[in-house]
Amino acid sequence: MNLPLRIAPRWWALALLALAPAAAAACAPSTGPSPFAARAAAGDTVSLVQYYVRPDGRERFEQFVRESYWPAVQRVAQTDPARVRGFMQTRIVYPVRANPDGTFTYIFLLDPMVSGENYRILELLQSVYPQDEAQQRYGQWAETWARPFTSQVFVQSGPSDGAARPAGGEQ
């Protein structure tokens, strides 16, 4: 005998809340770094770098992040942590679905941006790998892009939502 399942709406909500962390963990595997990562405070600069990846390039893009990018950051951090402070504070956000054009957008969130930091990934690789190997790794990664990456710079707001604006900046 099939009886209709009747559960009060609040119990459904509690069940969804209980399952949400597990579902989120299953969607995006952790690939990176930092036990040292800090988040921007009010008035800090944050940058959003968007990489548009071809559908057939997703695995190679993620493999580069796992096997070249984060290991390079960690190797440099062992000898010169100040050199990669900004990289250590970078979060990489993985897409859960394709864009309307079929590409996938991966986001490098520089949170916060470190003033004066060199965020050039090729130069990071060149500091760890032989020149030819660094160029090859970077080139294979860049081949996964459907078009050039874009970046935007933001200012972290404060508790009053908008209290922090850059000095002399437009509002």
Secondary structure, DSSP 8 states (H G I E B T S, - for coil): --------HHHHHHHHHHHHHHHHHHHS------SS-----TT-EEEEEEEEE-GGGHHHHHHHIIIIIHHHHHHHHHH-GGGGHHHHTEEEE--SS--TTS-EEEEEEESS--TT----HHHHHHTTS-HHHHHHHHHHHHTTEEEEEEEEEEE---TTSS----TT---
